[in-house]
Amino acid sequence: MSESHNKSSAVPGISIGVPRASVDVLRASLDVPGTSFDSPGLTAAEIQARVLHRDGLMLVIDKPAGLPVHRGPKGGANLEASFDALRFGLPRPPVLAHRLDKDTSGCLVLGRHRKATASLGLLFKHGKIGKTYWAVVEGGPAEDQGTIDMPLGRLNVERGWWQKPDPEGQKAVTNWWVLGRGGGLAWLALEPVTGRTHQLRVHTSATGWPIVGDNIYGNGPRFGEPVLHLHSREIVIPISKNKEPVRVVAPAPAHMHARLRACGWDGE
């Protein structure tokens, strides 16, 4: 466990910088029970082993795919249930500074106390935190880099927080570039300029290259493999005014290795 200063060759599921109260409202509606695959809860040792960065203000952990960050309305395993093991001497467990979708893996930021969590929430809200995701998509763009500027709105009332392209919706912008290609797939770096729900998943799908394993907006199966190939690879957090931003990189998850290698990934 240490702070990472490795510059990722990549550029986050999507992470949403919102206050804790807003997260509580969202917790039961963003994930789809009984779809994709379910990961068991983590023991104290397992979640501690996933700490990528720790300081007096925050933790960054490597979230596993398939495990929701919150307890759902019907219960079940969730990441938050293991946070008590992440106190590291403080009187209270850390809390989420943002969130990732259930099937998205990678960098997840936790505030270690109220003041730190409030500061992190403002950084997310105002777009001050750099977020880089890796995705493997079907097909892929003809160009090597670009920007998707496509407003998003709610799909319908029945589908809760599922999104669709909507000219009258909220502004949503994603920068992207190709890191590799192979076997009818493309390995992309995705940088969400805005933080809309499911932004990266909708943007890639609507542009014609859905993320492998996406069972909402792409061609992924309801159950089984492949699961969502979307990973929060890197996060850059300017938490202290007088210090360099904290840069953390999460290793690629095992379920993405084969397709990443097909696209030229060297294992780093």
N, C-alpha and C positions, 0 to 999 in steps of 0.2 A: 504494500500500500504506500503510495507516495503521490505527490503532485507530478503530473506529467507535463513535460515541456517539449514533447515531440510534436513537430508540426505535421499534422495529418495531411495526406495527399487528397483528402476528401473535404467536401463540405456537406431530424430530426422529426404510424404514427404521427403525430405532431405534438410538440410540446406547447403548452398554453400558459402564459404567465398571468395568473389570476390570483386574487386573494383567496385565503383558505375558505372563507364563507361561500364564495362562488364555487370553489371546487366541491364543497359538500353538496351543493345543489346538483352538480353535474355527475356525481359519483355513480348514481344508479342508471344513468342513461347512455353513456358513451360506449360501453362494451356490450357485446351481444352474447348472452349466456348460451352455452351449449354449442357454440360454433368454434371452428378452428381446432385448437388443441388446448388442453388445460394443463398447467404446470402446478405441481404440488407446492405448498407453502415452504418457506425456508426456515431451517433451524437457526439458532443464534450463530453457530459457527459458519454456516453457509452464507448468511447475509453479511457477516463481518468479513468474510473472504472476498466479498464483492465490493468492498470499499476501495474506490480508486483514488480519492483525495479526502483528507481530513484536516481541518484547522479549527480555530476557536469559534468560527462563525458558521461554517457549513460543512456538509459532507457531499461528495458526489459518489454515487454507487452505480454499479453496472446492473441494470434491471434485466432479468431474464424474460425472454419472450414467453407468452402464454400465461402470465401471472398478472392479474389486474392490480393496480396500485391501491384500490379501495375495496372494502367489503361490499358486495352486491346486495340487493334487496333480499335474496334468498340465502345469503351467507356464502360460505365457500372460502377457499384459500385466497389470500391477498397479501401484497407486499407490506402494507402498513401494519399488519398484525405482528410483524417481526421487528418493528422499529425500536421496541424497548431494549433490544440487544445492541442498539447503536447509541446509547447514552454516553458511553466513554467518560464516566465520572460526573456528568451533569445531572441535575435533579429530574429533568423531563426528557422524554425521547424527542428526537428531531421530528419535524413536520415537512410535508411536501411544499416546495417553493413553486412547483409547476407540476405537470403530469405528462405521462406518455400513455398511448393506447395499450390495451392489454397485450396485443400481439407484437408490439414494437419493443425492441431490446435497446440496451445501451445507457448512455449517460443520463442520470436522473439526479437532480439537485435537491438537497434537504437543508432547511434552516435549523440551526442547533438551538436557537432561542428566539423569543418573539421579535426583538429588535432586528436581528439578522434576517429572519424570515420576511419581515416587512420590507427591509431594504432590497432583498432579492426579488420580492414581488414587484417592486417598482422598476427594477432593472429589466425584468421580463416584460412588464407592461409597456415600457417605453422603448423596447427594442434595442436595449443596450448590450444584451447577451448574444454572443455569436453562437449559432447552432449549425452544425454540419451533420448531415445524415448520409449514409450509404444505402443505396437501393439497387436491386437487380430487377430489371424490367423486361417485359416481353417485347421483342423487336428492338425498339430504340429509335432515337432521333437521327435524322440524316446528318445534322450538323454536329459539331463537337461541343458547343456550349450555347447558352441562350437564357432567356428569361420568359417565364409564363406569367402573364398579367391577366388574371381571370377571376372576376368577382364570384363569390360563393354565397349560396343561400340554403336554407333548410329544405330537404327533399320533400317532406310532408309531415303532418302532425303524427301520423301513425309510426313513422320511422324515427321519431325522436330527434337525435342529433346527426343523423346521416345528412350528407350535404350533396349539392348539385351545382353545376355552373349556373349562374343567375346574373344577368346584366344589371338587375336592380339590387343585387346582394351586396355583401361587404367586400371591400377591396381585399384582394389576396394576390400576393406576388411571391414567386419562387425563382431564384437563380439556380441554374444547373450546369453541369459539365460532365462529359463522358470520361471515365477513367479507364474503360476497357470494353471490349466487345468479343463475342464468341458464341457459337452454337445457337444463333438466333436470339441472343440475349444481349443486354447492355448493362454495364456496371456504371451507375451514376453517382455523382456527388450532388446533393440537394441542399440548398441554403434557403430556408423560409425567411423572407423579409418580413412578412406578417405572420401571425400565429393563429390562423383559423382552424377550427375543428376539422380533422381529416384532410387538411389542405394538401399535403404532398400526395396522398392517395388519390384524391379527386383530380388534381392537376395532371398527374402523370396519365391517369386513365383517360381523361377527357382529351388529352393531347394525342392519344393513340398508342401509348406504351404503358399499359397497366403494370403495377408492381407484381412480381411473381408471388403467388399465394394469397393475394388479396381476395377474400371471399365476399366482400361487399361491393367494391367498385371494379374488380377485375374478374379473372377466371379461376380463382382459387377454389378448392373444394370446401364444402361445408364442414367436413371432418377430414382429418388425416393430412398427409403430405401432398404438395409442399405447403408449408406455412408461410406467413408473411415475411418477405425478404426486405425488411425495412429496419435500419439500425441507427440509433443516435450515436454517431461515431465520435464526435468531438464537441466540446462546449468551452467557450471562452468567457470568463466572468470577471468583470472589472469591479471586484467587491471592495477594494481599498483604493482610495484616491491617490495615495502616495506610493503605491506598489504596482508592479507589473500585473496585468490581468492573470488570473489563474486559468491555465489551459489544461484540460483533461481529455484523454483519449480512451475510449472503451474498445477492447479487442473484438474483432468480428466474431459473432456467435457461430457455434458449430453447424447449425442448420443452414447457414449461408455459405459455408466453405466450398462445397462442390461447385456451385454456380459461379461464385466469385473466381475460383481457379479457372473455370471455363472461359472467363472473360479476361484472364491474364493476371489475376491477383497473385502476388508472390508469397503470401502468408503473413505479411507484416501488417 
